[in-house]
Amino acid sequence: MPSEFRTTRRVEFADTDMAGIAHFANFFRWMEEVEHEFFRSLGHSVHDGEAFGFVRAHASCDYARPARYEDVLDVRLLVEKKTAKALHYRFEFGAPAPAGRAKDSEAAPTLAVGRLEVVCVTRDAPGGPLRSTEIPAAIADQLQAAP
């Protein structure tokens, strides 16, 4: 059962300011994109029409150094905690290897660490109010918290 997912993200021109540095808000978009990619890798979606979806209960990101235009970021998603109705993720954004150093020779420095807490919700009727619900067994059975 997976508790971790890895992928990469390229910092595009539209993600940056005039200095070529990624705007802080993009890290939140990237976290959500990686979560969706993680679910697709398991054969699921984070949203199934009116049956269920995941809403954000908490989001944060701490930044250590800037991401720059054309950087290819290594992104690691960890399921830190799983409850009957919620998932807590940790996202680690690694910097590209500096020129002259082999990519695998040592760990890439961390640019940022983000966290999302998502709660599974459903509606009793189309357009009705959201209420928390248990994560569908088909999804919950495939996930575990990282050791």
N, C-alpha and C positions, 0 to 999 in steps of 0.2 A: 504494500500500500504506500503510495507516495506521500511524502511529507515535504518534498523539495522539488523545485522546478528551476531550470536555468535557461536563459535566452540572452539575446543581445538586442541592443537598440542603438541606432545611429542618431547622433545629434544633427538634425537637419537645420538649414539656414533659417527657416521659419520659427524654429525653437529658440533662437538666440536674439540677443540685443545687439546694439551697434558695436559692442566690443567683441562679439562672437561668443559670448558666454550664454549658456542655456538659462532661460528664465526659470526661477524657482518653481513656479506653478506647473511647469511641464513634468516635473517628477511625479506629481499626483496623477496626471494623465497617463504617464508611463506605467505607474503602479497598477492602475486599473486595466490597461491594455495587457500587461503581463498576467494579471489574474484571469482575464478572459482567455488568453492563450493557454494557460494552465488547465482551465476547465475544458477547453477544446481538446487538449492532449489526452484527456480522460474520456472523451466522447460525449461531453455534456456542454451546457451553456449556463451562464449565470442568470438567465432569464428564460422563463418558459411561458410566455403569454400571460394569462391571468392565473395560472396554476401556482407559480412561485417566482421569486426573484430575491436578490440580495441587496439590501440597502446599507449605506454607510452609517455606522454609529460613531465611528471615530477615525480620524485621519491625521497623521503627523509625519514630518520629515525633518531630520537633522542633517545639516550640510557641513562637510569638512573641507571641500575644495571645489572649484568650479568645473563643470563639464563644458567643453568647447565645441564649436562647429566642427563637424566631421569626426569627432570622437565616436568610437564604437564602444559602448558601455556593456560590460558584463553585468547582467541582472540576475540575482538569485532570490527566489521567493521561498520562504520557509513558512509552513503552517506551524505557528508557535503554540496555538491552543485550539482545540475543537470541543465545542459543547453541543448539546442536542440542537440548538437553534442558531449558533454563531460560530464564525471562524475568525481567528486572529492571525494576521499575516505579518511577517517581517520581510522587507525588501532591502537587499544590499546592492548598491550600485558601485561596481568596480571600474576603476580607470583603465584605459588602454595601457599596455606595456610601453614604457619609454623607449625611444629609439636606441638601438644598440643592445637591447636586452631581450633575450628570448622570451616569448610570451609565457611559457610555462616554467621559467627559471625561478620565479618567486611569485608570491601572491600579489595581485594588482592592488594598489592602494585604494581604500574606500573613499568614494566621493560623497556618498550620502547613504543614510539609513532611514527608511520609511516604515510606517506601520499603518495597517488598515484593520479595523474591526468591522466585520460585515454580519448582518443579521438576516436570516432567511424570513421572508414575509409572503403572505398570500392575501387575496381579497375574497370575501364571501360572495360578492356579486361584481360584475364588470363595472369599473369606475368607483367601486365602494372603498371604504377606508382600509388601509393596510393593517394587518395584524401579524405578529410574529408567529412562526410555525416551525416545526421540526424540519431539519434539512432532510430532503427526500433520501430514503435508504439507499437508492441506487448511487447517489453521490456520497453520502456519509460513509458507506461501506468501503469506498475507495480511498478515503483520506485518513491520515493519522497525524498527530502532532509530532513534530521533530523531537528526537531525543535530547 
